[in-house]
Amino acid sequence: MIEVTRHIWQDYVEETDQLRHHKDVKPIYAKRKNDRTPIRRCKRKAWHALDKVKGT
């Protein structure tokens, strides 16, 4: 029996974490974080509208 102790994508996760903290990429991630807030707000409103339609 083989025991898996590490996720198959873990190498890629570590690589992206290193890139995210790179000095040239930090401003891009900061802007991306701010861009996601309106998207979340829209999704939340859509789900609330759907709840009203469903009656829950």
N, C-alpha and C positions, 0 to 999 in steps of 0.2 A: 504494500500500500504506500502511495506517495502522499506526503504531507506538504501542503502548500503553506508557506510561511510569509510569502510576499505576493502582493497583488501584481498581476501581469502588466499593468499600466504604471507601476510605481516608478520606473525609470523615467518615464515621460512626465509624470507629476513632479518629480524632483527637478527635472530640467526646466519645466515651466516656472517653478518657484524661483529658481536661480535667475531666470530671465526677467521675471516680474520685479525683482529687487535690483536689477541693473540700473545704473544712474540715467541712462538714455531712455529707458522704457517706463520709469516711474511716472513721469507726467502723463503718458498715454493711459496708464491704468487708473490714475486719479481722475482723468476726464471720463473714462469709461464708467467708473463708479458713479459719477454724477449723472451720466446719461441714463443709467438704469432706473433711477428713481421715478421719472415720469412713466416709464414702461410699467413698472410695478403698480403705480397708481391706476393706470388704465386697466390693467388686468383685474385689480381689486374691484373697480367699478363694474367691469363686465360680469364678474362672478356675483356681485350683489344684485345686479339686474337680473341675472339668471335665477337667483334664489327667489326673487319676487315673482318671477313667472312661474316657477315650480311651486311656490307657496310654502316654502320651508322657512 
